[in-house]
């Protein structure tokens, strides 16, 4: 997308301070496109030097889609994750069989492995996307962790998140998380 269109969207957003209003004003662009423009703009800053202005990047920012799958709940389980750079290029795919687990446990294990991988890749800022509303709301502190089995996984995930300069986590619909879901199920299929 050309920079003048990106500038228009950011200008609309700065004038309204309302993401949904900006989407309405720019119906030719999907919500995801507008979100990606906003993320891209937020991780850049302009450095002025005496001779010229140049665009620099903040610390490495990655986007991560995660999913856990359990056949039987508890049952044979796998985890999947897709890690991308800010331009949407896939950096790493994760597909791992984890044995017998509940679906919620698999979701947390996917999160933990993705976070550990992002740290190894040098990420300092991350945007996480998951189709598990429970996991997202627990990480955000909106839901309490009632399951004793999830508490240690929750604490491990939260401790790893503290290592990043910033992070965001968002619940998305299952159809927007197909690639991570396929990787989680592929891990189960390959274990048989």
RADAKA-V217626 format. One line per field, one symbol per residue. ss: DSSP state (2 for helix, 1 for strand, 0 for the rest). psi: psi as a letter, one per 40 degrees, with the letter a starting at -180 (. if undefined). A space follows every 50 residues. Layout:
# RADAKA-V217626
ss->???
psi->???
This chain:
# RADAKA-V217626
ss->00222222222222220022222220000022222222222201111100 00111110001111111111100011111111111000011111111111 10222222222222222222000011111100222222200000000222 222222222220000111111002222222222222222220
psi->iiddddddddddddddfhddddddegeeiiddddddddddddeiihhhid diiihiiaihhiihhiiiihgdgiahiiiiihhiideehhdihhhhheah iiddddddddddddddddddeeidhihihiehdddddddeediihdhddd ddddddddddddeidiiihhhiideefddddddddddddee.
